Amino acid sequence: MKAAVLRDGVFSVETIAKPAPGIGQVLVRILACGICGSDLHLFKHAADIVRLAQELGAAPDDLTKGLVLGHEFVGEIVAFGPGCVQRLALNDRVCAMPFVDVDGSIAAIGATTRTNGAYAQYMLLPESGLLRVRDDVETDAAALTEPFAIAVHAVKHARLTSVEEIVVIGCGPIGLAIIALAALRGTHRIVASDLSGARRDLARLLGAEVTVDPRESSPFAQLRSRSAATIFECVGAPGLIGQIVREAPYRSRVVIAGICQGEDSFLPMLAISKELCLQFVSYYEAEEFSEALELLSSGRINWRPLVTSTIDLDGVAEAFTALRGDNGHAKILIRP
């Protein structure tokens, strides 16, 4: 099978062995896979991330084997391994949380050489974790389930009410999904901040009332109240948490979904004096993943503006170049 393999900071389309499903596994043909911000982090900092993971107890990983990224996927079942109960059928479209058991431990799909991700024509998934995609649901919508699950999780922990103001810093796919969900839940005033004018336009399409270029003004200057805003940090840039602590209104809740790869700092005395709540969020629960797929399937979410480009495996390297800096893209989908 063909796969886009990352090795020594370079993508190449290679022919690798097509995997065979083991006990309780299914072989899935990938129909679409999104390029995630964490994929960009791995592209730039894979060696550092693997080293840090090993320091924290993860299994050793040999990046010279080549890394096949991709954890935002939808595919169709083409084969069942031994021991499968086959509650779903061949050719059913499915998505799943991106985790698989490898040699008795859980591995993150698309983040380790121990299991291939979805920048490939086929991949293995545990049968027990599959969610069927209804026939009336578009494949591109289902491919957005994973990032929307992250947004569902973040919004849940924000405990939004229907009358408060929120600020979303960073209008990439996660920030845009948070805006869509917050608008759906009745949050009346959403302020969105991003360097890209195109992404600010997308934020307005999805429910932001006010958009701000942070190079020109602070999003907090657009708030009507001087207290108790809910702030979503969806960038992960060094120094941003400290800036939010300095500028956030009194008794705000700060939900931090952006992944800063290095150490960062803020002034605790200032956060204490403002009585800020800092809530760090990661991934999702199984029911939140299911909720995300249901929302995308229901027609209540305007997901189409998020898909800004579709490519094949040969376009992966160029897409990663395009996703650097102020590019205007939200979600690029790969069709292997």
C-alpha positions as CSV (number, residue, x, y, z in Angstrom):
1,M,0.0,0.0,0.0
2,K,1.0,3.6,-0.4
3,A,1.7,5.9,2.6
4,A,3.1,9.4,3.2
5,V,6.1,8.6,5.4
6,L,7.9,11.2,7.5
7,R,11.6,10.5,7.9
8,D,14.3,13.1,8.9
9,G,11.9,16.0,8.5
10,V,10.9,15.0,4.9
11,F,7.7,13.4,3.6
12,S,7.9,10.8,0.8
13,V,5.2,8.6,-0.7
14,E,6.4,5.1,-0.2
15,T,5.1,1.6,-0.7
16,I,4.9,-0.2,2.6
17,A,3.4,-3.5,3.8
18,K,-0.4,-3.6,3.9
19,P,-1.2,-4.5,7.5
20,A,-3.1,-7.7,8.4
21,P,-5.8,-7.5,11.1
22,G,-5.0,-9.4,14.3
23,I,-7.4,-10.7,17.0
24,G,-10.2,-8.2,17.5
25,Q,-8.9,-5.9,14.8
26,V,-10.4,-4.7,11.5
27,L,-8.6,-3.5,8.4
28,V,-10.0,-0.1,7.2
29,R,-9.4,1.6,3.9
30,I,-8.9,5.3,4.6
31,L,-11.4,7.6,2.8
32,A,-10.2,10.9,4.3
33,C,-7.9,12.1,7.0
34,G,-7.4,15.6,8.4
35,I,-4.0,17.3,8.9
36,C,-3.9,18.3,12.6
37,G,-1.9,21.0,14.4
38,S,-0.3,18.2,16.4
39,D,0.9,16.7,13.1
40,L,2.6,20.0,12.4
41,H,4.3,19.8,15.8
42,L,5.5,16.3,15.1
43,F,6.8,17.3,11.7
44,K,8.9,20.0,13.4
45,H,9.7,18.5,16.7
46,A,9.3,14.7,16.5
47,A,12.6,13.8,18.1
48,D,12.1,16.2,21.0
49,I,8.5,15.0,21.5
50,V,9.6,11.3,21.5
51,R,12.4,12.0,23.9
52,L,10.1,13.8,26.3
53,A,7.5,11.0,26.1
54,Q,10.2,8.5,26.9
55,E,11.3,10.6,29.9
56,L,7.7,10.5,31.1
57,G,7.5,6.7,30.8
58,A,6.5,6.0,27.2
59,A,7.9,3.1,25.2
60,P,11.0,3.7,23.1
61,D,10.4,4.8,19.5
62,D,12.8,4.5,16.6
63,L,12.0,7.4,14.2
64,T,14.4,6.1,11.6
65,K,11.7,3.5,10.7
66,G,9.6,6.3,9.4
67,L,6.5,7.9,10.9
68,V,3.0,7.6,9.3
69,L,1.0,10.4,10.8
70,G,-2.8,10.8,10.8
71,H,-5.4,10.5,13.6
72,E,-8.4,12.4,12.2
73,F,-9.9,9.8,9.9
74,V,-12.9,8.1,8.4
75,G,-12.6,4.8,6.5
76,E,-14.5,1.7,5.3
77,I,-14.2,-1.8,6.7
78,V,-12.5,-4.2,4.2
79,A,-11.6,-7.1,6.5
80,F,-12.1,-8.5,9.9
81,G,-9.5,-10.2,12.0
82,P,-10.0,-13.4,14.0
83,G,-12.3,-13.1,17.1
84,C,-14.3,-10.2,15.7
85,V,-18.0,-10.2,16.5
86,Q,-18.7,-8.4,13.3
87,R,-21.5,-6.2,14.6
88,L,-20.8,-4.0,11.6
89,A,-20.5,-5.1,8.0
90,L,-17.9,-5.0,5.3
91,N,-17.9,-1.6,3.4
92,D,-19.5,0.2,6.4
93,R,-17.9,3.6,6.9
94,V,-16.4,4.1,10.4
95,C,-14.4,6.4,12.5
96,A,-12.8,5.8,15.9
97,M,-10.8,7.4,18.7
98,P,-7.1,7.2,17.6
99,F,-5.8,4.7,20.1
100,V,-4.8,1.0,19.6
101,D,-3.3,-1.7,21.8
102,V,0.2,-2.6,20.7
103,D,2.0,-5.3,22.6
104,G,-0.2,-4.8,25.7
105,S,0.1,-1.0,25.9
106,I,-2.0,1.8,24.4
107,A,-0.4,3.6,21.5
108,A,-1.6,6.9,19.9
109,I,-2.3,6.3,16.2
110,G,-0.3,8.6,14.0
111,A,2.1,9.6,16.7
112,T,4.4,6.5,16.9
113,T,6.2,4.1,14.6
114,R,4.6,1.3,16.6
115,T,1.4,1.6,14.5
116,N,0.7,3.4,11.3
117,G,-1.6,6.4,11.1
118,A,-4.1,7.4,8.4
119,Y,-1.7,9.1,5.9
120,A,-2.0,5.8,4.2
121,Q,-4.4,3.7,2.1
122,Y,-5.1,1.3,4.9
123,M,-4.8,1.0,8.7
124,L,-5.8,-1.3,11.6
125,L,-8.4,-0.4,14.2
126,P,-9.8,-2.2,17.2
127,E,-13.3,-3.5,16.4
128,S,-14.6,-2.5,19.8
129,G,-14.0,1.2,19.2
130,L,-15.6,1.6,15.9
131,L,-18.5,4.1,15.3
132,R,-20.6,3.6,12.2
133,V,-21.1,6.6,10.0
134,R,-24.6,6.8,8.8
135,D,-25.2,6.5,5.0
136,D,-26.7,10.0,4.8
137,V,-23.6,11.6,6.4
138,E,-20.9,13.0,4.1
139,T,-17.4,11.5,4.4
140,D,-15.8,14.9,4.9
141,A,-18.1,15.7,7.8
142,A,-17.2,12.4,9.6
143,A,-13.5,13.2,9.1
144,L,-14.0,16.2,11.4
145,T,-15.2,14.0,14.3
146,E,-11.8,14.0,16.1
147,P,-11.2,17.7,16.2
148,F,-14.8,18.4,17.1
149,A,-14.5,15.9,19.9
150,I,-11.7,18.0,21.3
151,A,-13.9,21.0,21.1
152,V,-16.8,19.2,22.8
153,H,-14.5,18.3,25.6
154,A,-13.2,21.9,26.0
155,V,-16.7,23.5,25.9
156,K,-17.9,21.0,28.5
157,H,-15.1,22.0,30.9
158,A,-15.8,25.7,30.2
159,R,-19.3,25.3,31.7
160,L,-20.7,27.9,29.4
161,T,-23.9,29.8,30.2
162,S,-26.2,31.4,27.6
163,V,-25.4,35.0,28.5
164,E,-21.7,35.2,29.1
165,E,-19.0,36.6,26.7
166,I,-16.3,34.3,25.4
167,V,-13.0,34.9,23.8
168,V,-11.4,32.4,21.4
169,I,-7.8,33.0,20.8
170,G,-6.7,31.1,17.7
171,C,-9.1,30.2,14.9
172,G,-7.6,27.0,13.6
173,P,-9.8,24.0,13.4
174,I,-10.2,23.6,17.2
175,G,-10.9,27.2,17.8
176,L,-13.4,27.3,14.9
177,A,-15.1,24.2,16.2
178,I,-15.3,25.7,19.7
179,I,-16.9,28.8,18.2
180,A,-19.5,26.7,16.3
181,L,-20.4,24.7,19.5
182,A,-20.5,27.8,21.7
183,A,-22.9,29.5,19.2
184,L,-25.0,26.3,19.0
185,R,-25.3,26.3,22.8
186,G,-26.6,29.9,22.9
187,T,-23.5,31.9,23.9
188,H,-24.6,35.3,22.6
189,R,-21.3,37.2,22.2
190,I,-18.2,35.5,20.9
191,V,-15.0,37.4,20.3
192,A,-12.4,35.6,18.1
193,S,-8.8,36.5,17.6
194,D,-6.4,35.2,14.8
195,L,-3.6,36.5,12.7
196,S,-5.2,35.3,9.5
197,G,-8.0,37.4,7.9
198,A,-9.3,34.3,6.1
199,R,-9.7,32.4,9.4
200,R,-11.3,35.5,11.0
201,D,-13.9,35.3,8.2
202,L,-14.5,31.7,9.0
203,A,-14.9,32.5,12.6
204,R,-17.7,34.9,11.7
205,L,-19.4,32.3,9.5
206,L,-19.4,29.9,12.4
207,G,-20.8,32.3,15.0
208,A,-18.3,34.9,16.2
209,E,-19.8,38.3,16.6
210,V,-16.5,40.2,16.7
211,T,-13.1,39.3,15.2
212,V,-9.8,40.8,16.0
213,D,-6.3,40.9,14.5
214,P,-4.1,40.6,17.6
215,R,-1.4,42.6,15.9
216,E,-3.8,45.6,15.9
217,S,-5.7,45.3,19.2
218,S,-6.5,43.0,22.1
219,P,-9.6,40.8,21.9
220,F,-10.2,41.7,25.6
221,A,-10.7,45.3,24.6
222,Q,-13.9,44.1,22.7
223,L,-15.6,42.7,25.9
224,R,-18.5,44.6,27.3
225,S,-18.0,43.3,30.8
226,R,-14.9,43.7,33.0
227,S,-15.4,40.3,34.8
228,A,-16.1,36.6,34.3
229,A,-15.3,36.0,30.6
230,T,-14.6,32.5,29.4
231,I,-11.4,32.4,27.3
232,F,-10.3,29.5,25.1
233,E,-6.5,29.5,24.3
234,C,-6.2,27.4,21.1
235,V,-2.7,28.4,19.9
236,G,-0.1,27.0,22.2
237,A,2.4,29.8,21.5
238,P,5.0,30.4,24.2
239,G,4.1,33.4,26.4
240,L,0.4,33.4,25.5
241,I,-0.8,32.1,28.8
242,G,1.2,34.8,30.5
243,Q,-0.4,37.4,28.2
244,I,-3.9,36.1,28.9
245,V,-3.3,36.2,32.7
246,R,-2.2,39.9,32.3
247,E,-5.2,40.9,30.2
248,A,-8.1,38.6,31.2
249,P,-10.9,40.2,33.2
250,Y,-11.5,39.5,36.9
251,R,-12.7,36.0,37.7
252,S,-12.4,34.7,34.1
253,R,-12.2,31.0,33.3
254,V,-9.3,30.2,30.9
255,V,-9.6,26.9,29.1
256,I,-6.2,26.0,27.6
257,A,-6.4,23.7,24.6
258,G,-3.3,24.9,22.7
259,I,-0.3,22.7,23.1
260,C,2.9,24.6,23.9
261,Q,5.8,22.3,23.2
262,G,8.2,23.9,25.6
263,E,8.2,25.3,29.1
264,D,6.1,28.4,29.7
265,S,5.4,30.8,32.5
266,F,2.9,33.3,33.9
267,L,2.7,35.5,37.0
268,P,0.8,33.5,39.7
269,M,0.3,36.6,41.9
270,L,-1.6,38.3,39.1
271,A,-3.7,35.2,38.4
272,I,-4.4,34.9,42.2
273,S,-5.4,38.5,42.6
274,K,-7.8,38.2,39.6
275,E,-9.1,34.9,40.9
276,L,-8.6,33.3,37.5
277,C,-9.5,29.7,36.9
278,L,-7.0,28.0,34.5
279,Q,-8.4,24.8,33.1
280,F,-6.1,22.6,31.0
281,V,-7.9,20.2,28.6
282,S,-6.8,17.3,26.4
283,Y,-8.5,14.8,24.1
284,Y,-12.0,13.7,25.1
285,E,-14.1,10.9,26.7
286,A,-15.6,8.2,24.5
287,E,-19.1,9.7,24.9
288,E,-17.8,13.1,23.8
289,F,-16.3,11.5,20.6
290,S,-19.7,9.9,19.9
291,E,-21.4,13.3,20.6
292,A,-19.1,15.0,18.1
293,L,-20.0,12.5,15.4
294,E,-23.7,12.9,16.2
295,L,-23.5,16.7,16.0
296,L,-21.7,16.6,12.6
297,S,-24.3,14.1,11.4
298,S,-27.3,16.1,12.6
299,G,-27.0,19.0,10.3
300,R,-26.9,21.5,13.2
301,I,-23.2,22.3,12.6
302,N,-22.0,24.3,9.6
303,W,-18.9,22.2,9.1
304,R,-18.3,22.9,5.4
305,P,-16.3,26.1,5.8
306,L,-13.7,24.3,7.8
307,V,-12.6,22.1,4.9
308,T,-10.4,24.5,2.9
309,S,-8.6,22.0,0.7
310,T,-8.5,18.3,-0.2
311,I,-5.3,16.6,-1.5
312,D,-3.9,13.1,-2.2
313,L,-0.8,11.5,-0.6
314,D,1.4,13.2,-3.2
315,G,0.2,16.6,-1.9
316,V,1.1,16.1,1.8
317,A,4.6,17.7,1.7
318,E,3.2,20.8,-0.1
319,A,0.3,21.0,2.3
320,F,2.6,21.1,5.3
321,T,4.5,23.9,3.7
322,A,1.2,25.8,3.1
323,L,0.1,25.3,6.7
324,R,3.0,27.3,8.1
325,G,2.3,30.9,9.2
326,D,-0.6,33.1,8.1
327,N,-2.1,30.8,5.4
328,G,-5.8,31.0,5.8
329,H,-6.4,27.3,5.9
330,A,-8.6,25.6,8.4
331,K,-8.7,21.9,7.7
332,I,-6.9,20.2,4.8
333,L,-8.2,16.7,4.2
334,I,-6.1,13.9,2.6
335,R,-7.8,11.4,0.4
336,P,-5.3,8.5,0.2
